[in-house]
Amino acid sequence: VQADVIVLATPVYFYSMDGQLKTFIDRTVPRYTEISDKDFYFILTAADTQKKNLARTVEALRGFTEDCLSGTKEKAVIYGTGAWQMGEIKNTPAFKEAYLAGKNC
């Protein structure tokens, strides 16, 4: 509630966020009206190589931030595509993009 910036990050399995992030979002219900005027970053990783196939997940995240929270600003969506194996994300442009986004907050 006191943070200025919130990062929602998830692996994408079968066109959706993972269960842990969904549970986190669902558990904000008692206090979600207190999460206002925040900057949001979305980080998604997937084995899929097509960013367009992650659109459903991004829209679900926006449903939470845009429709439920007042005054939010989406700062960036970082797509870590083509990551099949553990650690592969480190060799993608998304890894550097996420690092720079964090550094510039």
Summary of the structure (lengths in Angstrom):
residues: 105
radius of gyration: 13.8
end to end distance: 17.0
largest distance: 39.1
contacts: 267
relative contact order: 0.20
helix: 46%
strand: 25%
